[in-house]
Amino acid sequence: MRLDFETVRKITFGAVRVCLTGGNVCFYKMTERQLEAYRALSEGLYNNAANTTGVRLDFWTDSPYVAFLPASEGKYEVKIDGLLASFGCREVGKECRITLPEDGHSHRVTLCLPCHGSGGMLSYVELADGALVTPHVFDMRMLFIGDSITQGWNSEYDSFAYAPLVADHFNAESIVQGVGGACYEPSTVEKLDFSPDTVIVAYGTNDAGDEKILSVLDGKCRETLEKIKVFYPDARIVVITPIWRQDQDVVRAYGHVRCVAECIASVATSLGIEVIDGLTLVPHVKHLFVDNVHPNDLGFALYAHNLIKALERD
């Protein structure tokens, strides 16, 4: 049986909008207003904001298989009972079918949509006729806001980026609003129809490359964090300063890159927001990165491991 739109919508998590377009199900991690705010900044930022980072179908079923048809290019990953089972589903118009254990038990199926490229769309999702379809039940909610590192840029496996790993550890329903190239920019923040228990904000890497006057960063960071505090007054808000980068000691117009982290931490502290030092999250060794700033999958795993410890400790 092919799942109808309403059933697909009910088992979708990480999307702020789910809609039908031309017979395909389309998913968005950003509101329309947020997308327009990013478009006003640049087309590249808009494209990164329009992809489906963190969006997943997450459900329990007793079907002997699950099949789906991608309607857009990208890497669609499938986890069965939390373990990655398929990561090669990327061709538009080519059905991906995964066999599930037939042991008389229901199994958890997590279909992760692409966090790179133009975003994920599905023509259909299919299970055996009469199969059970029950949305996964989460223990808490987390909202991740940040740049390409939060988006999972250059991860070999999208579900191995730090945000989904952290969300999985806490069994948290999550929205991941990571955007490659993004900086602290208050125009891109909007109150979502989502009540997170924890909001994690992780900008600064691009600010370190772009901001020539720290007072500009101070103002944008302050306005952004003030809006987040107003939007989510009951949430635990955590700011992560930039992680280590391979050109960490290159002196810029404003001085050492650490000045950016110090600026962000100072603003957050003045607003009563918890700060985690990004330099404590990923070891300072080149083989954990694919380039100057983006961790590889091992680097992301260590990022998630150390962030989880910091969140549990505090």
N, C-alpha and C positions, 0 to 999 in steps of 0.2 A: 504494500500500500504506500502511496505517496502522501506525505504529510501535508495537510492543508496549511494555508498561510497562518492562521490563528495558532495552530499547534507549533509551527516553527517559531512564531513570535514568543510563545510562552516558554520555550526551551532556549531562547537566546539570552545571553548575558554579555555585558560589556558594551552594549550598543545604546546610544541615547535615542536613536530612531531606527525603526525597521519598516520598510515599505515595499510595495510591489511596483516594479517599473518594467513595462514591456513583458510581463509574465515572469520576470525574475525577481527573487527576493534580494533587496539591497539593504546594506547595513551601514550605519554611520556612528563613529565614536564622538562626533562633534555635532552641536546644534547648527542649524542654518546660519544663525547670527555669528557664531564662532567662525564658521567657514568663510563668511564674508569678511570678517575682521582679518583673518589670515590672508585672504585674497588681496585686501587693501595694502598689506605689507609686501607681498610678492607672490607670484604664481607658483614658485617652488614651495613656499610655505603652505600655500593652499593645497597643493597636491599631496604633501605629506600629512596634512590635517585631514584629508579626505580618505585616507586608507583605513583599514579595519584592524589596526593594532588592538590586541586584547579582546576582540569580539570572538565569541565562541558559542556553539550549540553544546549544551551540557545536560545530559539526561540519562536515565536508567531504562533499560529495555531487556526483554527476554527474547528479542528477535535473534535468529541465527546469523544475521548479517545486517550491515548498514551500507547503503549506497547513496551517492550524491553526484550531482553533475555541476561542476564549476561553470559559471557564466562569465567569468573574468579571469585574466591571467594572474598567477601568483602561486605561492606554495601553501597548500591546504594540508595541515597536519592533523592526524587522528590519534587520540590516546584511548586505550581501553583499560579501564580500572586504574588510571593514572600513569600507565606506561605507554610511551610512544610506540605506535603500531604501524603507522604509515606516514610518510612525509614526502612522497613523490607525486602527489595529486596536484598537477599544475596546468594541465592542458584544457583549454576551453572546449566544451563539447565532448569531452571524453569522460565517461562515467568512472568513478572510483568506487570500488566495492571491497569491503573488509569483512572477513568471516569472524564471527564471535563464538566464544566457547558455548557448546550445547551441553550444559551440565545441570540444567534444571533451575539455574539461578539467574537473576537479573544482573546485568553488567553495566557499568558506567561508561558511556561513550562521550568523549569530548572532541568536537570538531573545531579546531582552531583556524580561524580565517587569517589571511596573510597580513603581516605587519609591514611588509615592503610593497612597493609598486602602487598601483592605482586603487587597491582595495578589493575585497572579496564580494562576489555575488553568486547566488545559487539558483540554478534552474529548478532543482527539486532535491528532496531528501526522501529516501525510500527505506521502509522496513518490511518485514514479512507481514502478510495480512493478519490482522487481529493482534499484533504484538503490543505489549505494554509500552507506553511512553510516559515517563514521569520526570519532571524537571528535577535536577539536582538541588538539594537543600544546603544552603550555606550557613555558616555560623556568624559571619560578620560581613561588613562592606568596607571596601577600600577604594579610594580615588587616587590615581597617580597622575601628576601633572608635571611635564618636563620637556626635554629636548630629544635629540636623536638617541641618546643613551637610554632614556625611558621608552622610546619607541622600539628599542631593540636593534638598532642600526647595525648591519653587518653580522648579525647572529646567523650561524649556519642553520640552526633550528629555531624558528620564531618562539616556540614555547619554552625555550631554554634561556630567554632573556630574563633580566632580574625581576621585572615587575610580575610576570606570571608565576615565576618560582616563589616569590614572596607571597603572592595571593594564594597559591596552592598550599603553602605551608600552613597558613592560618585558616584554610578552607573559607576563603573570603570571596564573595561576589565582588568583582572589580571592574572599574572603568579605567582604561589606560589612555590618557590623553597626552601621549608623547609625540612630539612633532620635530622631525629633523630640521635643524637650523634655527630653532626657536630660542628666544631670549625672554627675560622678564619683560612682559608687554601686557599692561592691564586691560587693553581693549579685547584681548583674546579669552579672558576669563568670564564665565557666565555661570549663574546658579543653575544646576541641573535638577531634573526631577529624580533625584537620587539622594539618599540620606546616608553619607558615609560615616562609619565610626572613626576611620583614620584617613587623613589626607596627607599624601607625601608629595612635596614640591621639590623638584630637582632640576633647576636651571643653573647657569653660570659658566658652562664650558664655552658657549658661543658668546656670552657677554664678555668673557675674558679675551676673546679674539676681536670683538667688534667695538666695545666701549673704550673710547679714548679719554673720557673724563669720568672719573668715578662718581662724581655728583649726579650724573645722568643715570647711572645704574642705581644709585641710592634712591633716587626718586621713583624710578620705574619699579624697583623691587618693593619699596614701601607701599606704593599704591596697589600693586598686584596682591601682596600679602594681606593688606587691609581688606580688600574685596573678598578674598577667600575666607577671612575671619568672619566677615558679615554674612556671607552666604552659608557658612557651615559652623554656626556658633557652638554646637554641641560636639563637634568632632575633635579628635586629637589631631593637631596639625604639626607636621614634622618637615623641616627644611633640611635638605641635604646640600652641603656646599660641594663644589666641583671635585671630582675624583682626580687622581694623579694622571698626568699626561706626559708623553715622551719629551715634549719640549717645555717641561715644567720650569726650567731655569732660564729660559729666554726672556730677557728684559724687554718690556713693551713700553709704549709711550707713557703709561700711567705707573710703570714700575714692574715689580715682580708679579706674576700671575696670582700669587697668594693674596695680593691686595684685594682681588675680586672676591675671594672667599671670605676675607675678613670683613669686607663691606656688607656682603649678604648676611653673614652671621650677626653683625652688629645691628642691622635693621631688624632681623627676625627676633633677636633677643630683646630689643627695645619694645617690640610688640607682644612680648610674652610668649613667643613661639619657640618650641623645642628645636634645637639644632644638632645635627649629626655631621661630624667632620668627614667629608667625602674621602679625604686622604687615608682614612682608616679602613676603607671598604675593599679596595682592590690593591694587592701588593704592587710595589713600584718596580715591576720587572717587565721588560719589553715583550716577552713571549706570551704575555696574557692579553696583548692588544693586537688588533689587525692593522692599526694605523696609529697616528699620534694620540687619538683620544678615545677610540671605540674599543671596548673589550671584546675578545673573542668568547666562545661559549664557556671555556674554562674561567675566563675573567668574570663573565656574568655570573657563573655559579658561585664564585668566591664573593662577588658583590652581594648576591642574594643571601648567602650564608652569614656574612658579617652584618648585613643590615637586619636580618632576622634576630641575631643575637643582641644588637643594639636596641631594637624595638622591644624585645622581651625583657631586657635588662632595665630599661627605663620605664 
